[in-house]
Amino acid sequence: MPAGRRCSAVTAGACRLLLTMSAKVITSREDLLQVFDGFRSELDEHNDRREKLIKSSRDITNLSKKLIFLLHRLSTDEADAKTLARESAKKLGEIQRLFAVQREDLAGDRFWRYQRCVSPGLQEYIEAQSFAHYLMHENLITWQQVQDSLSDESGPYFPLPVEDYLLGISDLTGELMRFAISALPRKGGRSIAQRVCTFVRQCKTEFESLIHHSRDLAKKQHVTVQSLHKIEDVAYAVAIRCFEYDLPNDMLDDIISRTLTTSTSSDSRGRRGDESEYGEYS
């Protein structure tokens, strides 16, 4: 959203009051107090709406994180697609109802005025939804699919900014890194890790052409690169072990599990970079 449009939305209420003040002849102290009462009401309404949206965004963030943890647990338990779809749909429905409640407070130009208040929760929701979508379909959820999930028969709850969509997808790469590494010791995990690695590499490549248009995306791109390196390091170590030994799959999986432990310890010593770069995924 252009800065100029956001500024015009922020000052819209003040402009209306100033126009009212200039059009009215102030002849007494009571008239002046009435004008400033209007300013106070406008500011109180703004602050109340802002706090309400921030609280709602925090609730959405918490529910989205819980959904991500649930998806990781289900993927570890090798749940089938129907179970994933059922559980994720239930949790996503809870989050979408919170977005529906925000509709009135974000109507019209208000959305751009309060975008910063709802953006963190919106990005976390996109991360959770895109992760569920990838687990079921192994492809990227589109902007239109996310916008449709934030709509009902009356239309969208609010317009979905492209930047928030991209930032949410950028966060997805970290969850995919965790998913790929946790899948490796399981049957078929090596194939899963390869597909995830290819997908994250494609995301990283596509984001390269967009980082000049978004400062926040440029920051997150660094984390995406680190996630990709971590998948590649572990996948490479596993591939080397597979070439070294000609063993049954059960024994090979045990060797892979020990390899992952060694690789994780090596990463924690800063093999690819400082430990803090991995954030919560270290």
N, C-alpha and C positions, 0 to 999 in steps of 0.2 A: 504494500500500500504506500503510495507516495507520501512523503512527509507533509507536503502542503495540504493534502486532503485531510490528514489526521489533525493538523493544526486547526483547519477550518471547522472540523467537527468539535474539537475541544472548546473553541471560543464561540460556538454558535449560541449557547445560552447567554453568555455575557453580552454578545452583540444584540440579542433581542432586548435585554434589559437596558442597555445603553440607548437603543432606539426609542424604547418606551420613555426613558428619562428625558431624552432630548425633545420628544414630541409633547411632553406634558410641562406646563408652566408650574414651576415649584414656587409657591407663594408663602409657605409656612414650614415650620419645623416638622409638623406631622407629615407633610408631603415628602420631605426629604427622608424621614424615617421609614415611610412606606416603600420608597425606592430601595433603600438598603435592606429592608426586610425581604424584598424580592431577591436581592443578591444572596442573602443568608439562606433562603429556602432553596435557591438553585444549588448552592454549594453543599448544603446538607443532603439534598437528593443525590447529588453526584457522589459524595463520599459514601453514603449508605449503599448505593448501587455498586460502587467499586468494591467495597468490603464484601458484599454479598457474592459478587462474581469471583473474587479471590478465594473465598471459602469454598465455593462450588468447584473451582478449578483444583483446589487441593484435594477435595474428595474424589474428583475424577482421576487425579494423579495416583492416589492411593489405591483405588479400585483397579486401575490399569496395571499397576505394579503387581498387585495380587493375581491378576489374570496372567501376566507374564510368568510368574512363579508357578502357577498352576499348569501352564502349558509346558514348562520345562519338566515338571514332575510327571505329567502324562506322557511326554515324549520319552522320558527315561523308562517309564513302565511299559513302553511300546503299545500305547493305546491305539485302537483302530481309528479310522477317519470319522466314523459315526460318533464315537465317544468324544473325539476332539471337537467336532462340529457342535455337538449338543452342549458340552460344558462351556465352550467359548461363546456360543450364542447366548447362553444364559447370563454370563458375566457382561458381555457386550451390551445386552439389553438393559442392564442396570445402569451402565455408564451413559447410554444413549438417552435414557429417561432424564438424567441430570442435565444433559445438553438441551433437551426439550424445554426444561424449566427456564433455561437461560434465554429462550427465544424473545420474550417480551422485553427483557433488559437490554437486548442486543439488536432491537429492531432498527431498521434504517441505517443512518450514519452512526448510530451509537456503537455498532460493532467496531468500527475503526477507531472510535474514541477509547474503547475499552479492550482493544485487541491484546495489548500487553498483559492484561489481567487474566485472560482465558488461554493465551498461547501456550504456557507450560503444560496445562492439562490436556490441551488439544494435541500437542506433540506426543505426549505419553500415550494417549489413546490411539493415535495413528501407529505408534511403535507396537503396541499390543495387538491391534487389529491386523497389521501387516504381518506380524509374526504368526498369528493364528492362520492367516490366509496362506502363508508360505508352507506351514506344516501340512496343510490339507491339499494344496495345489502345486507347490514347488515353483511358484512364479510370483511376480511382484503385483501387489494390489495397485490398481490405477487410482488416479486422482478422482475420477468420476465415481468409482465404487465407494470411496470414502465419503464423498459428498452425498451420495445416495443414502448412506447409512446414517447421515445426519439430516434426514428429511422425513417428512410424512406426506399424507395426501394433500396437505396445504402447501407443500413446498419445503425448501431448505430452512433449517432453523436459523442459519446465518451463512454467509458466503465463506467457503473454505479457502484461505490464502494458500497460494502455491508454495510460498516459502515455508509455511508450517508443515505442509505435506512433505517437502523435501527434507526438512530437519527431522521429522519423525521417521522417515525412511532411513536417514543417515544413522539414527540411533538403532535401527533394526539390525545393522551389521554387527553390532556388539553382541546382541542376543544370538545371532546366527553363529558367531564364533563360539559361544558357550555351548550351543546345541551341537555343533560339529564335533567339538572335542569330547563332549559327554557321550556322543554316539559311537565314537571309534571302538571302544572295547566290545560293543555288541555285534551280533551277527549282522553283516551287511553294512556295518558302520563305516568301513573304509570307502565304500561307494557313496554313502551319504556325505561324508566329509569332502570328497572330491567335488560333488555337485554344489555343495554350499560354498566351497572355495571359488569355484567358477562364477557363481552368482555374486558373491561379495566383490570379486575382481571386476565384474562388469559394472556393479554399482559404483565402485571407486573410479573407474574410467569415465563413466557418464558424469559423475559429480565434478570431475576436473574442469569440465567446460562451463560449470555453473558457479564455481566458488567466487568469481570476480563480481557476481551480482548479489552475493549475500555474505556479509562478514561472519555471521554465525555459522553458516555452512562451511566456510573456510576453516574455522576452528574445529568443527566436528570431523572434517575430512582427515585431519591428523589422526584422530582416534580410529577412524575407519581403516586407515593405512596400517596402524598398529594391530588392529584385529585381524586384518588380512595376513600380516606377517606371522602372527601367532598360529593361525590355521596352517599356513604354508610350512612353518617350522615343524609342527607336530606331524603333519601329513608326510613330510620328507623323511622324518625319523622313522615313521611307521613303514614307509616304502622300503627303506634300507634294511630294516629287520626282516621284512617279507622276502627280500632277495637273499638274505644271509642264511635263512633256515627253510628247510623243506619239511614242514611239520603239519599235523592235523590242525584244523581251524581252531579247535578248543585250546590247544597248547599255544597256538599263534596268538589268539586273543589274550591269553595270560601274559605273554611277552609284551604285547601292545600296551596292556594296562600298566605294566612296570615302566615301559618307555614313556608313557604319558606322565607318570609321577616324576621321572627324571627331568623331562622337558619342562614341566611346570616349575620345578625347583630352579632350573637354569634361567627361566624367564624372570623369576622373582629376584635374581641377582642382576637384572638389567641387561640381558643379552642383546635385546633389540632397542633398548632405550631405557630411560628412567622408569622406575616402577610406578610412579605417580601417573604416568601417561595412560596406564591401563584402567585407572579409576577403580570402580567397584568390581571389575572383571579380573583383577589380578589374582 
